[in-house]
Amino acid sequence: AIELQDSTSDAYCNLGILEYVAGNVESAFDCFRQALKHDQRHWESHYNLGNLYFDTGQHGPARVHYEVAAEIEEEFRNVHFNLGLVLALEGEYAPAVAALERFRDLAPEEEAAAAEELLDALRASKAHAEARRSPD
């Protein structure tokens, strides 16, 4: 498909997934970047790059790619979940809650219930962080 320039972004994205599964993280990064060179709005490549950055502990770039993917493909619930996680890890509780609420709204009932438990914990963390910053 790449040689024939047929769905090139999809082909590079799929190849990136295969490289990641095979343990070739750098090759996976390269494949997703190649996909984006052919289509900057290829949301799956943004999402997968976000996952790679997250897995390698690079939360800033992960957040950027999750945000782009969420903007392009608003109905893909997993991107909202992952964005919520990275935001929570960065201590950005209000946007994390918003992202996880979006995930909950898109998720099937069972996943939505689990998301609600996570949201309760995140709201508690947010309240705790705010209380620590309060001058009282």
C-alpha positions as CSV (number, residue, x, y, z in Angstrom):
1,A,0.0,0.0,0.0
2,I,2.9,2.4,0.8
3,E,4.6,1.7,-2.5
4,L,1.3,2.1,-4.4
5,Q,0.5,5.2,-2.3
6,D,-2.8,3.7,-1.5
7,S,-4.1,4.8,2.0
8,T,-0.5,5.6,2.9
9,S,-1.3,7.0,6.3
10,D,-3.3,4.0,7.3
11,A,-0.6,1.7,6.0
12,Y,2.1,3.5,8.0
13,C,-0.1,3.5,11.1
14,N,-0.8,-0.2,10.8
15,L,2.9,-0.8,10.3
16,G,3.6,1.3,13.4
17,I,1.3,-0.9,15.5
18,L,3.0,-4.0,14.2
19,E,6.5,-2.6,15.0
20,Y,5.3,-1.7,18.5
21,V,3.9,-5.2,19.1
22,A,7.2,-6.6,17.9
23,G,9.1,-4.4,20.5
24,N,10.5,-2.0,18.0
25,V,9.5,1.2,19.7
26,E,11.7,3.6,17.7
27,S,10.5,2.0,14.4
28,A,6.9,2.4,15.6
29,F,7.6,6.1,16.3
30,D,9.0,6.5,12.8
31,C,6.0,4.8,11.2
32,F,3.5,7.0,13.0
33,R,5.4,10.1,12.1
34,Q,5.5,9.0,8.5
35,A,1.7,8.6,8.6
36,L,1.4,12.1,9.8
37,K,3.7,13.4,7.1
38,H,1.1,12.1,4.6
39,D,-1.9,13.2,6.6
40,Q,-1.5,15.6,9.5
41,R,-5.1,14.9,10.6
42,H,-4.7,11.1,10.8
43,W,-6.2,10.8,14.3
44,E,-5.2,7.1,14.8
45,S,-1.5,8.0,14.3
46,H,-1.9,10.9,16.8
47,Y,-3.6,8.5,19.2
48,N,-0.9,5.8,18.8
49,L,1.9,8.4,19.1
50,G,0.2,9.5,22.3
51,N,0.3,5.9,23.6
52,L,3.9,5.5,22.7
53,Y,4.9,8.7,24.4
54,F,2.8,7.8,27.5
55,D,4.4,4.3,27.6
56,T,7.9,5.9,27.5
57,G,7.1,8.4,30.3
58,Q,6.9,11.4,28.1
59,H,3.6,12.9,29.3
60,G,3.9,16.3,27.6
61,P,4.1,14.9,24.0
62,A,1.5,12.3,24.9
63,R,-0.9,15.0,26.0
64,V,-0.4,16.9,22.8
65,H,-1.2,13.9,20.6
66,Y,-4.2,12.9,22.6
67,E,-5.6,16.4,22.4
68,V,-5.2,16.5,18.7
69,A,-6.7,13.0,18.3
70,A,-9.7,14.0,20.5
71,E,-10.2,17.2,18.5
72,I,-10.2,15.3,15.2
73,E,-12.2,12.2,16.3
74,E,-14.4,13.4,19.2
75,E,-16.4,10.2,19.5
76,F,-13.4,7.8,20.1
77,R,-13.8,7.2,23.8
78,N,-10.4,5.7,24.5
79,V,-8.6,8.9,23.6
80,H,-10.6,10.8,26.2
81,F,-9.7,8.2,28.8
82,N,-6.0,8.3,28.0
83,L,-6.1,12.1,27.9
84,G,-7.7,12.1,31.3
85,L,-5.0,9.9,32.7
86,V,-2.1,12.0,31.4
87,L,-3.8,15.2,32.7
88,A,-4.3,13.6,36.1
89,L,-0.6,12.6,36.2
90,E,0.3,16.2,35.4
91,G,-1.9,17.4,38.3
92,E,-4.3,19.1,35.9
93,Y,-7.4,17.8,37.7
94,A,-10.2,19.9,36.3
95,P,-9.4,19.1,32.6
96,A,-8.7,15.5,33.6
97,V,-12.2,15.3,35.1
98,A,-13.7,16.8,32.0
99,A,-11.9,14.3,29.7
100,L,-13.0,11.3,31.9
101,E,-16.5,12.6,32.0
102,R,-16.5,12.7,28.2
103,F,-15.2,9.1,28.2
104,R,-17.9,8.1,30.6
105,D,-20.6,9.7,28.4
106,L,-19.3,7.8,25.3
107,A,-18.7,4.4,27.1
108,P,-21.0,1.4,27.3
109,E,-22.7,1.1,30.7
110,E,-20.2,-1.2,32.3
111,E,-17.2,1.0,31.4
112,A,-19.1,4.1,32.4
113,A,-19.6,2.7,35.9
114,A,-15.9,2.0,36.2
115,A,-15.1,5.5,34.9
116,E,-17.4,7.0,37.5
117,E,-15.3,5.3,40.3
118,L,-12.2,6.7,38.7
119,L,-13.9,10.1,38.5
120,D,-14.8,10.0,42.2
121,A,-11.1,9.3,43.1
122,L,-9.9,12.1,40.8
123,R,-12.4,14.5,42.3
124,A,-11.2,13.6,45.8
125,S,-7.6,14.2,44.6
126,K,-8.6,17.5,43.2
127,A,-10.3,18.6,46.4
128,H,-7.2,17.5,48.4
129,A,-4.8,19.4,46.2
130,E,-7.0,22.5,46.4
131,A,-7.2,22.2,50.2
132,R,-3.4,22.0,50.4
133,R,-3.1,25.2,48.3
134,S,-5.6,27.0,50.4
135,P,-4.1,29.6,52.8
136,D,-6.5,28.4,55.7
